[in-house]
Amino acid sequence: MFKQSVVRAFGAINNTALPTTLAATARPAMRCFARPLSSTTMRSQNKDYDGKDPKIAATTQAPQGASGSQEGQFARTDESVQIEYPPDSEMPKQPIVQGRGGMHFKRTLASFSLENKVSMVTGGARGLGLVMGQGLVASGSDLAIVDLNKAEAEDQAGKLIEQFRKENPGIEQMPNITAHYADVANPDSVNEALAEVLAKHQQIDNLVTSAGFTENFDAISYPFDRMKKLWGVNVDGTYLFAIGVAKHLMERKAPGSIVMIGSMSGAIVNVPQPQAPYNAAKAAVRHLAASLAVEWAAHDIRVNCISPGYMLTALTRKILDENPQLRDQWTSLIPVGKMGVPEDLMGAVTFLLSDASKYVTGAELRVDGGYTVT
Ligand SMILES: NC(=O)c1ccc[n+]([C@@H]2O[C@H](COP(=O)([O-])OP(=O)(O)OC[C@H]3O[C@@H](n4cnc5c(N)ncnc54)[C@H](O)[C@@H]3O)[C@@H](O)[C@H]2O)c1
């Protein structure tokens, strides 16, 4: 069982003192809640159990632990597992993907092309959003990157253009790639970003909502303000951008496609790290996609959800470098035996935004190496 205690950092947000066991490895500005596993309540015990039959020891007729310490070992959350995330100023950079965006002459369906489309990606400055945005550009789309971190969005927009030019020497028409600030959880900020994107691109055809984050507290210790923020970004942020883009599409009487980035956590409970509010938020995102798909079907606006499994981004790489046991535990639970990489989402998101998926709406596409089917 994974026993190592790690800490979730909130950058400058929390300044509560650390428990002494964690203080040596933790950053100064962080809060953590560590409780031993033994605090788990025992299920009721059968007084008639005599301890002689090993098969009965493995059933509900025996008390917990009667058949060994393996009981529930790979199926439980562990309250002591708290993952350290760096503050925003120290977030590792996501490198631009090399060698995928050039012109090619392989036969493929034209309906996968996003030529003459404008796609907007929230949370597009880093991680999955950045790489999905790059996939959309490679597939013919213009791109508006929207992010809380505008400086990073601008930097990455420049790098995407540079990479595209390198991979397409002599190309006549370069893609239009722009960077914009938004706090997706704030309706005014969302409206301002939408107006800015429209001023630069004149239209928005596709939306990918990738702005989101997770954090790990056991449910009882979860600070309420943090929970509200988590749901604000993951759920409200998805909703606000979706309705903004849908309104624009309806005014234009244009078809469009929206892809919401959920997570396999919206369907299963990850172990060992506890993250109940995140799991619930991602379940909400999935069902929001289904609900809006029905509501907007008559307007030719499709809404789908991609639910990634464990993906190795610059951020998860840092976390796993610091917690190799976690990597082993995660990969032991994935049928494919590997974590995904952000590039594994390029095709999935292009498919769902393009005409290749014209009859697909309200669907959830899990890109998780089979995690959720076991
Ligand atoms: N990485 C994984 O293994 C994984 C797995 C399943 C689902 N997801 C989901 O994929 C999405 C992207 O995750 P990631 O791993 O790329 O994370 P990331 O932290 O690398 O990138 C998230 C981006 O969102 C931006 N962002 C955060 N809060 C914002 C806000 N309020 N307004 C605007 N932008 C904001 C950040 O600045 C960052 O650029 C998230 O919704 C996440 O829950 C990730």
The ligand as an SDF file (V2000), in Angstrom:
LIG
                    3D

 44 48  0  0  0  0  0  0  0  0999 V2000
   -3.3510   15.7360  -16.3760 N   0  0  0  0  0  0  0  0  0  0  0  0
   -4.1610   14.7250  -16.1260 C   0  0  0  0  0  0  0  0  0  0  0  0
   -3.7190   13.6130  -15.8160 O   0  0  0  0  0  0  0  0  0  0  0  0
   -5.6540   14.9220  -16.2480 C   0  0  0  0  0  0  0  0  0  0  0  0
   -6.4620   13.7730  -16.2120 C   0  0  0  0  0  0  0  0  0  0  0  0
   -7.8280   13.9220  -16.3400 C   0  0  0  0  0  0  0  0  0  0  0  0
   -8.3770   15.1750  -16.4870 C   0  0  0  0  0  0  0  0  0  0  0  0
   -7.5800   16.2720  -16.5020 N   0  0  0  0  0  0  0  0  0  0  0  0
   -8.2340   17.5560  -16.6800 C   0  0  0  0  0  0  0  0  0  0  0  0
   -7.6870   18.1870  -17.8280 O   0  0  0  0  0  0  0  0  0  0  0  0
   -7.7280   19.6030  -17.6770 C   0  0  0  0  0  0  0  0  0  0  0  0
   -6.3370   20.1610  -17.8950 C   0  0  0  0  0  0  0  0  0  0  0  0
   -5.4600   19.6130  -16.9120 O   0  0  0  0  0  0  0  0  0  0  0  0
   -3.8710   19.7410  -17.0350 P   0  0  0  0  0  0  0  0  0  0  0  0
   -3.3070   18.5080  -16.4740 O   0  0  0  0  0  0  0  0  0  0  0  0
   -3.5250   20.1610  -18.4030 O   0  0  0  0  0  0  0  0  0  0  0  0
   -3.6240   20.9210  -15.9840 O   0  0  0  0  0  0  0  0  0  0  0  0
   -2.5500   22.0980  -16.0020 P   0  0  0  0  0  0  0  0  0  0  0  0
   -2.5090   22.6170  -14.6280 O   0  0  0  0  0  0  0  0  0  0  0  0
   -1.2750   21.6520  -16.6410 O   0  0  0  0  0  0  0  0  0  0  0  0
   -3.2070   23.1870  -16.9680 O   0  0  0  0  0  0  0  0  0  0  0  0
   -4.3890   23.8500  -16.6110 C   0  0  0  0  0  0  0  0  0  0  0  0
   -4.4230   25.2350  -17.2160 C   0  0  0  0  0  0  0  0  0  0  0  0
   -5.6340   25.8650  -16.7700 O   0  0  0  0  0  0  0  0  0  0  0  0
   -5.3320   27.1900  -16.3690 C   0  0  0  0  0  0  0  0  0  0  0  0
   -6.2960   27.6450  -15.3640 N   0  0  0  0  0  0  0  0  0  0  0  0
   -6.4220   27.2120  -14.0800 C   0  0  0  0  0  0  0  0  0  0  0  0
   -7.3870   27.9160  -13.4540 N   0  0  0  0  0  0  0  0  0  0  0  0
   -7.8990   28.7810  -14.3630 C   0  0  0  0  0  0  0  0  0  0  0  0
   -8.9160   29.7670  -14.3170 C   0  0  0  0  0  0  0  0  0  0  0  0
   -9.5910   30.0300  -13.1990 N   0  0  0  0  0  0  0  0  0  0  0  0
   -9.1780   30.4710  -15.4580 N   0  0  0  0  0  0  0  0  0  0  0  0
   -8.4660   30.2350  -16.5910 C   0  0  0  0  0  0  0  0  0  0  0  0
   -7.4950   29.3280  -16.6910 N   0  0  0  0  0  0  0  0  0  0  0  0
   -7.2080   28.6070  -15.5780 C   0  0  0  0  0  0  0  0  0  0  0  0
   -3.9110   27.1180  -15.8050 C   0  0  0  0  0  0  0  0  0  0  0  0
   -3.2800   28.3980  -15.7910 O   0  0  0  0  0  0  0  0  0  0  0  0
   -3.2590   26.1220  -16.7700 C   0  0  0  0  0  0  0  0  0  0  0  0
   -2.7010   26.7870  -17.8920 O   0  0  0  0  0  0  0  0  0  0  0  0
   -8.2760   19.8550  -16.2780 C   0  0  0  0  0  0  0  0  0  0  0  0
   -9.6500   20.1120  -16.3580 O   0  0  0  0  0  0  0  0  0  0  0  0
   -8.0210   18.5420  -15.5620 C   0  0  0  0  0  0  0  0  0  0  0  0
   -8.9220   18.3510  -14.5000 O   0  0  0  0  0  0  0  0  0  0  0  0
   -6.2280   16.1700  -16.3800 C   0  0  0  0  0  0  0  0  0  0  0  0
  1  2  1  0
  2  3  2  0
  2  4  1  0
  4  5  1  0
  4 44  2  0
  5  6  2  0
  6  7  1  0
  7  8  2  0
  8  9  1  0
  8 44  1  0
  9 10  1  0
  9 42  1  0
 10 11  1  0
 11 12  1  0
 11 40  1  0
 12 13  1  0
 13 14  1  0
 14 15  2  0
 14 16  1  0
 14 17  1  0
 17 18  1  0
 18 19  2  0
 18 20  1  0
 18 21  1  0
 21 22  1  0
 22 23  1  0
 23 24  1  0
 23 38  1  0
 24 25  1  0
 25 26  1  0
 25 36  1  0
 26 27  1  0
 26 35  1  0
 27 28  2  0
 28 29  1  0
 29 30  1  0
 29 35  2  0
 30 31  1  0
 30 32  2  0
 32 33  1  0
 33 34  2  0
 34 35  1  0
 36 37  1  0
 36 38  1  0
 38 39  1  0
 40 41  1  0
 40 42  1  0
 42 43  1  0
M  CHG  2   8   1  16  -1
M  END
$$$$
